[in-house]
Amino acid sequence: MTEPSLTTIIEALLFASDEPVSPERLAAAAGEDVTVDAVREAVRQLADAYAESGRAFALAEIAGGFQLLSRPEFSKYLRKLVRARNEARFTQAALETLSIIAYKQPVTRAEIEDIRGVAAGDMVRTLMEKGLVRVTGRSEHIGRPLLYGTTKKFLTAFGLANVKDLPSDKQLVQP
């Protein structure tokens, strides 16, 4: 296997970083004999190559370092991705509530609160707004409280064909 060129090493370093990397850090990471001037030349070559090839990203100098950034014309697509990613993030409380609903469904809010030991109304409402939980009916108990269950969006979000694919309690406990 041949030794990679300095430009490909710099490209790999920039690709792996989520923040601007100074020329000095790039030189140190690229090898003992690599100079800052050599790094700057490699960065210039990469920037030119990206511009000529019409890539979706560009190499920019920001805050004393270099970083790969998406070009502005792709911002509308990236906003959708970020929005979807943010919707997929769960707090500990959301995961606990969602787990209870998934394993115990159909389940009432009172049952969820009994298991968690805290009020769950806001969390259930939030999970419903995200489309992960829905009202499945009413209980036959006094007051006929609402019953909650998971949705198809829940199955999709967690890569499940159906709720029977949820891990068993034995699978959840690590030895």
N, C-alpha and C positions, 0 to 999 in steps of 0.2 A: 504494500500500500504506500502510495506517495504521500509526502508531507503536504498538508493543506497550505494554500497560499495565505498571506497575511490578510487579504481582503475577505476570504471566506472565514477566517478565524474571527475577524472583527464583526462580520455579518452574524456569525453564530452568537457572539457575545452580546451584541445589540438585540438580537432576536430574543434572547433569554432574559433580558433585563426589562423591568417594568418602569424604570426611571432613567433619566439621562445619565450617561456614563462619561466621566471626564477622559480626555485623551491620555492622561497619566495612568488612570486605572486600566484603560484598554491596553496600553503599552505593557504594563506590569503583568496583566493576565495573558497577553499574547506570547510572552517569552522574554528571557533575560536580555537578549540582544536587540529587542525591538525598541526603536526610539519614538518619541512623541511626533516628530516630523514624519516618520514612516506611517504612523497611525493616521495622521491628518491626510496624507496622500491616499491611503487606502480608503478612508472615509469619502474623500472627494471622488474617487473612482466608483465607489458604490453608489453615491448620490447621482452621479452622471448616468450610470447603468440603469438605475431605477427610473430616472426621468425619461431616458430614451426608450425603455421597454413598455412604458405606459402602465406600470404596476399600480396596484390599489394603495400602495404605501409609499412614503418618501422618507428620506433620512434628513433630520433637522438638527440644528445646533440650538440647544435650549439649556439655560441655566448653567452654562459653563461645561456642558457635556453634549453627547450625541444620543439621539433616540430615534427609533423607527416609529413613524406615526401614520395613521390612515389619512388619505387625502380628503380634503373637505367635501368633495362631491359625494362621498359615501356616508356622510353624517346621518342622513335620514334612515338608512338601513341599519347603521350602528345603534341609533337611538332605540329602534325596535328590539334589537338584540339585548341591549342593556336593560330595557324595560322588562323583557321576558326573564332575564337573569335575576333581576330584583324581585320579581314576583315569585320566583322559585326559592328564594331564601326564606328560612324559617327560624323563628326564635325558639328557645328551649320550651317556652310555654306553648307555642303553636304546635311543636312536634309532640309534646306530651298529650295535648288535647286531641290532635289528629290521630295519634296512636290509639288512644282510648276509644275514639269513635270507630276507627277501622277494625279493631279487634272485638269490640262489644256490640257493634251495630245490630239492630237498631237500639239506640241508647238515648236516654233523656238527659237534659242538662243537669238535673239533680244527681243522676248517677255519675256523670263526669265530675261534678264538683265533689262528690263523696270520695271518689278515687283520688283526685288531685289534691283535695283539701283546701281549695281556694275557689273563688267565684270564676265561672267559665263563660258567662254570657257574652262578654266582649270578644273573647277569643273565638267562640263558636261563630259569632257574627262575622268576624274577620275572615275566618276560613270559608264561610258561605260566600262572602264578597269575592274571594279568590276563586270560587267555583269548585272547591275541593270537598265541600260538605253541603248536604241538602236535607231538607225536611222530608222524611220518608213516611210520615203518618202521625197518628196520635196514640198514646198509650191508653190502655183500658183502666189504669189506676185513677184514683181520685184526682179530679181536676183535668184529666185527660191531657197531660203535658205532651209537647211535641217530641217526636222521635227523630233522631239524626242518623244519617249514614253517609258514606262516601260517594263520590261521583265518578264518572268515566275519566274526568280530568285528573282526579286523584290517581287512578290506575295508570294513566299515561305518564304523569309526573314521576311516579316511582317505578315505572317499567314493569307493571304487573298485568297479567292477562285477566285476572279476577282476584277477589279478596282471598280466595283459597291459596293463592301464591304467596301470601304474607309469611314471613318466617315464623316457625313454631317457637314456643317458649324455650324449648330445648336448644334450638338453633341460636336464640338470642343470648343465652347464658354461655359465657366463655369459660373454658376449664381453667 
